[in-house]
Amino acid sequence: MPLYPEIEPYEHGMLDVGDGNRVYWETCGNPRGKPALVLHGGPGSGSSPYYRRLFDPAAYRIVLLDQRGSGRSTPSASAYDTDMSVNTTAHLIADLELLRRHLGIGRWLVWGVSFGSVLGLRYAQTRPGAVSEVVVTGVATGSDAEVALLTRGVGRFFPEAFERFRAGLPAAERDGNLAAACNRLLESPDPEVRARAARTWTDWETATVPAPPRSVPRFEDPAFRYGFARTVTHYWGNDHFLGEGNDEGVVLRDAPLLKDVPGTLVQGSLDFGNLLGISWRLHHAWPGSELVIVDDVGHSVGGPGMAEALVAATDKYARR
């Protein structure tokens, strides 16, 4: 069975995490099951009911949340007056710990996709006692090298789209940190400047998807488009808030800290992160991890074969 049946939450709420932020959370499956935390990507995408179906609802107590500024959490990054200075990796990790204690959970499996893998891996490295296993897909580590690849390096494969992307940024900043340059436009007091910058960013992201599906319907919603672009560029333009030495990757450097945490990396063969060998390097630096490559799939959890591989990983740990 590639996916488990659709289910609905049996409990949900809004958790006050400080700084004026309230984070939406929900729990699904078996209230007495093995706890599993689901971390969405983006950053800024918000969670999806699809993720619930990657876990056996009879075996798992599945916890989903919308990270700060995303989805149903408040205030939304799509509101211009939302303070983004209190939306950092350290803040998100602290939120996860607050939620874990709020729900009375000792240890949980951590599942993450894309930016969720950055967050989940860093959480496991800094709070190993709270994490029983890790499953990540669309593997990313938040390094400066990855940001440079995805904002500039892949431009050679999509030259027309890359020129349109650069043309949407100030001429003086087209040879620098493109994510930071776009973020400055997204923080402009002029709403028209912000709207154009959001479209510039999401058009570039859509153009660089290496395999179907190549459309993102949510990008047609101006509010979502702005909040998403603002959050992504906020993180990508600031070293993912991982501190100094992030050129090759703080998360990759600290992979040995995961030696007592079993993990599975499920990666599409067409994911651009593979051009830097991210998943391979992480796997070989992480004792006790396994790497599963799914052919002909890009940076997506919904491509052919991905559901089967992800369900196989969570099924394996359900028995542990």
N, C-alpha and C positions, 0 to 999 in steps of 0.2 A: 504493500500500500504506500504510494508516494507521499501522501499527506493524510493527517488525521482529520476527522470531520470538523466542521465549523462548530465553535462553542462560544458561549457568552460569559462575561465575567460574573462571578458570584459575589464579588465585593469590589468596591472602588472608592476613591476618595481624593481629596486635595491635601497635600502635606505642606505645611508652612516650613520652609527651609531657610528662612531669614532673608535679609536684604530686600524685603518686600515681595519675595517670590513664593509662589505656591505651585507645587509640582503635582500633576495628575498621575495617579497610579491605579492599577487594577490587578485583580488576581483571578485566575481561571483554573479549571481542572479539579484536582483532588485536594481539598483543604489539608489533608494529612499526608500528601505526597511529598516527594523530594523537591525542595525549593529550587527554582530556576529563574534567574533574572535575565530579561531581554533588553538589549541596548540597541536602539535604532541608529541609523547613520545620518549623514548630512555633513557636518552637524546642522541640525535644524529641520530634519525631515519629519519628525514625529513618528510615533509608533503606528503599527498596522495590524489589523486583525489576522492577516496572513501568518504572522509569526506564531500565533497561538497553535496553528496547525502543524508546526514542526515538532511538537512534543506530545507524547502519549498522555492524554488527559486523565487516565486512570492512575498513572504513575507519578505525575508531576503536579506540583503547586506552582503555576506559571505566573510570574510577576512581570508586568509590562509597565513602563512609565514613559511620559513625554518629558524629555530633558528641559532644563530651563529655557524659556522663551519659545518652546516648540509646542505644536499640537494644542492640547487643551490646558497646558500650563500657563500661568499668568505671572507677570504681564508678558504679552507676546512680543517677540522680536519684530513683528510687523508694525508695531506702534513706534513711531519715531522717537517718542519721549522715553522709551524703555532704556534703562541704564545697562549697557552691555559690559561695563567694567566689572560687574559682579557675575559675569558668565564666563568662567574659565574652567580648565580641566580640574584644577584643585577644588573649585566650587562644586562641580558635578560629582566628583568623588565623595566629597563630604555629604552631598545629597543622598548618594547611594547608601552610605553608612546610616544616615538618619532614617531612611526608609527601611533598611534591614532591621534596625532596632524597633522601629514603629510596628513592624509586622511580627516581631518576636522570632526572627530567623537567626539561627546560629551561623550556618554556612550555606551557601547556595552555589549552584552551577551558574556560571556567567556566560551568556551567549551574546555575541555582538557582530554587527555587519558594518563594514566600511569604517566610518568614524567610530561606530560602536565597538569595533575591534580595537582601535586606539585606546578608547576609554576603558574597555574591559580589561585589556592587557595591562594598562597602567594601574588600574584598580587592583588587579591580582598581584602586581609587583609590590605595591605599597600596602596592601591589606591581605597578605596571603592566608592569614588565619580565617578569613571570612569566605574564602573561595574553595569549593570542593573540586571543580573541574572548569575548564574553559573550552568553548567552541566558538571559533571565529570564521567568518567568511567575507569575501571581498576584502581580503586581508590588507590592512594598512597599519603603519606604525607612527604616522604623523611627523616624519622627518622633513627637514627642509628640502632634501633631495627629491622626495616624492612630490612636494608642492611645486618645485621647479619643473619636474617632469610634466605634471598635469596642467600647468599654466603656460609653459613655454616649450618644453621638450617635444611634446606630441604635435606641436604646431607644424613640424616638417611633414607629418602625415596628413594634416588637414590645413594646407596653406591658405586656401580661400577663407575658411572659417577663422583661422588665426589672424589674418589681416583685418577681418571685420571686428574681431575681439579687440585687437590693439587700437583700431581706429576709434573705438568707443571710450578710450582712456586718454588722459591728457598727454600731449606729445612729449612733454619733458619726462614722463614717467613710463614710457613704453619699453624702456630697456632695463627697468628695475624690477622690484617685487610687484608683479601684476596683481596679485590678490590684495596686497595692501593698497595699491593705487585705486583699485575698484572699491575697496572698503571706504576710502576717503570720500569718494563720490556718493556712496550709499549713506554717509553721515552728513551730507550736505543739508543746509537748511532749506534748500530749494526742492520742493517735491517733484518737479519735473526732472531735475538732475538725478534724483534718487530713482525715479521710475525708469529712466533710460539706462542707468547703471545696472539695475536689477535685470532688465531685459538683456543687456550686453552679457552679463555673467551667465544667465541660464541658457541663452542661445549657444554660448561656448560649451557649456557642460553637455547640452543635448547633441551638439555636433560631434563631440569626441567619444560618444558611446560606440565601442568597436563591434558590437553585435546586437541584434534585436533583443528586446524592444527598444526602438530609438526615439520614441516620443514619451514625454512626461506630462500627462494631462494637467497635473496640479500646477505646472509652470504657467498655465493660462489664467490662473487666479492671481490678480495683481497683489493681493495681500500676502498670499503664500509666497509668491515669487520674491517679493521684497524681503520678507522675514528670513527666507531660506538663504538668499544671496548675502544678506547682511551677516547672518550667523556664520556661514562658511568662510567668507572673506575675513571676518573677525578672527577666526581661529587660524586660518591658513596664512594670514598676514602677520601673525604674532607667534610664530613657531609652535602653534598648538598649545601655547602656555606650558611648555614642557621644560623650560629653562635653557641654560647655556649648553653648548655641545650637542645641539640637535641637528646638525647638518647631516650626519649619517644616521642619527636616530637614538634618542635616549631610551626608547622602548626596546629597540634592538640591542643596545648596549647592555641593558639590564635583564635580558632574557634569562641568564642563569639564575636569577632570583625565583624563577618559576619551576625550579628543579623538583619541588615536592608537589606541584600542581599538574595533574594529567591534563592534556589538551589535544584538541583536534583542529587542524586548519583545513578548511574546505575552500579550494580556490579554482576559479574558472581559468582555463588555459589561455583565454584571450584577454584577461585582465591586464591593464597597462602596468599595474604594479609589478608584474612579472618581468618587465624590462629592467628593473633594478634588482631582481632576484629576492624581493622582500620576503615572500612566504618561504622560499627555500632557505634563505639565510636565517630567518627566525626559527624555523624547524630545527636546523642544525645547531643552533645556539641554545635550544630549549630541551634539556634532557626529559625524556618521557613523553614528548609530543609526537603526533603523527600528521603527515601531510597527505591530503587526498586531492588529486587534480581531476577536475571534470572537463572533458574535452568540449571545444566549440562553444564555450560560454564566457561572457565577459564579466563585468563588474555588476553582477545581478544575482539575487537569490531565487529568481523565478525561471532561469533558463533550463533547458532540457538536462535532466540528470541531477540538478542541484538539490531539488527537494528530497530525492531518494538519498543522496549523500548526507544531507543535513539531518534527516530523520534517522538514518543509520547511526549517526554520531550520538544523537540524544538518546536513542534506544539503548545503545551500548552503556552509556553512563547511568541510565535509569536502573540498570541491574547492579550497579556498583555500590 
